[in-house]
Amino acid sequence: MSKVMLRLRDLQTGDGFTKEFNDVESTIPWLTDRPRFTEVLGVVFEGITREENDRMRSSMRPLDDDERASMHRLDAAESEAKAKKLEERRKEAEAAEKANVEAAKNADPNRTMEIEYRFDKTELAKTDKYDDRPITPEAQEAVMAWVKERMEWVADRGQTIGQAKVTVYPGAVPKGKERASHGTFIPVTAPPKGQN
């Protein structure tokens, strides 16, 4: 027979713990005389039948008024702690968002820009949502030339470029550099000729 492991909570401290029994038959007496302020949250290992689970559930001593009050206090405290943590995360995300927006405003206007090409999209897109610079015609031309060259690489295998991310200089190109700095691509099976 399967061993039974109960997941429990101390209703005075809120601490969680487990208790293992050899089988369902040895679990039932413990549940019937469940220690005060010990809440049964469930079974950790579900190697038991529904009938056995129902037997254990029906044998369990109900919570008394004091235990129920403790349970409500713990649940309320846990809900409050979760809400507080969510609010802290929201504020952190908001602060990070503002910092990123500010950093983008003060960044070098001649820095590189990563542009994404997708087979199923008609427009190119910037990967950095904080970059408010436009995709220049020169940048667009460089990306499409880069993608076209990679299309030629995979055409013999019946593939095309499904997605590519290309880093380019949208404005002035530094001496000794190329407009398309580098990139990555993902090939996909090409559609039959005559289809987009």
N, C-alpha and C positions, 0 to 999 in steps of 0.2 A: 504493500500500500504506500501511497505517496505521503511524504512528510508534509506538514502544514506549517507555513511561516506566516504569522500575523504581523501586520504593520500597525503600530500603536503610537499613541501620543499621550504624554503626561499632561493632564488638564490643569495642573498647578504651575508647571514651568514652561509648557509648550514644547518640550523636547520630544523628538520622535525617536522611536527605537523599534526593534523587532523581537519576536519571541517564537522559538521553533518547538513544534510538537511532533511526536513520532507518527501520528495519524489523526484522522478525524475524531475517532472515539476518545482519544486522550485530550483532544482540544475542547470538546463539548463541556466537560465538567468545569474547565477553567473559565470558559465563556459564561457558564451559568453563575459562577461565583466570581465574576470579573472583579478584580481589585478596584476599590473606589478611586476615582479621578484618573482612571486609565481608559482612554477612548480607543476603540477598535476602528481603524481606518480602512482596513481591507486585508486581503490575502496577497502576499508577495508572489508566491508561486501558484499559478493556476493549474495545478495538476490534479484537480479534483472535479467531480461531476457537479452538475447544477443541483442535483438532489442533495448531495453532501453539503454544498454551499448553503442551500436553503435550511438544512438541518442546523448548521452552525449558527446561521443568522437568527433563526427562531429561538435557539437556546440561550442567546445572549441576554444577560441581565440589562434591562433598560437603564438609561441614565436617570439618576434622581435629580431633584430640583437644584441642589447645590452643584452637581456635576454639569448640568445643563447650563447653569449660569456661568460657570467657569469656561465652558466651551464657547459660549457667546462672547465672553470677554476676550478670549484668545483669538477668535475669528475676527472680531472687530479690530483688535490690535494688529493682526496680520494684514488685514485689508488696508488699514491706515498706513502701515509700513510700505506696502506695495505701491499705494497711491503716491506716497512721498518719494519713493525711488523713481517712479515714472516721471514725476514732476522734475526731479533733479536731472534725469536723463534728457527731458525736453529742454530744460534751461541750458544744459551743456551743448546739446545739438544746435540750439539757437545761437549760442555764443560762438560756436565753431563756424556756423553759417556766416555770421557777421564778419568774423575774422577772415574767412576765405574771400568774401566779397571785397573787403578792404585790401587784402593782399593782391587781388587781381587788379584793383584800381591803380595800385602803386607799382605794379610789375613793369618790367621793361617792355615797351610797346613793340620792340623788334624781336622779342623772344619767339621761339618756335611755337607752333600750334599743331595739336594732334587732331586730324580730321578722319572721320569714319565714312567709308563707302559701304553701302549695302546693295546687294543684287536686287532686292525687292523694294528699294526706295528710289525715288526720282531725284532727291536732293541729298547733297553731302551734309554732314552734321559735325559740329565740334564735340569732342568727348569731354571737354572741361566746361561745365555749365556756368562757371564763374567768369569765363573768358568772354568779355562783351565785344571783342573786336570782330569785324565782319570777315567772312571768308572771301578773300580777294579773288578776282578773276585769275591772277597769276597762281595763287595757291590751288584753286580748283583745277586749273590746267595741269599743274604738276602732279596732283593726286591722280587725275584720270590717266595721265601718261604712265604713271607708276603702275596703276592697276592694269592698264592695257598690256604693258610689257609682261606682267605676271600671268595674264590670261593666255598669252602666247606660250608661256612655259607649260601650262597644264592642258592646253587644247587637245594635244595628241592623245591624252588619256580620257577624252570625252568630258572634261571638266571645265568649269569657269570659276571666277572668283565670287564667292558668296558674301564675304565680308573682308574688309581690309581697314587697317588703321595706319595712317601715314603721317609722319611728323614732317612738317614743312615750315619754311620761313614765309609768312604771308606778305611781308613787306620787303625791306632791303635785305639782300642776301650777303652775309659777311664774306670777306675776301677768303678764297680758298674753300668755300663751302658750296654745296649744291642746294637748290631750293627744296628738293625732297631729300630730307636728311636720312630717314630710315623708316621702316614700316614692317608690319606683319600682315599675313593674310590667311584666310581659310578657304580652300577650294571646295566646290560642291559639284555634283553631277550637273552638267549643262542640259538645258531643255532642248527638245528637238528643234532643228532649224525651222525658222519661221514663227517660233513662239518666243515670247518675252519671259 
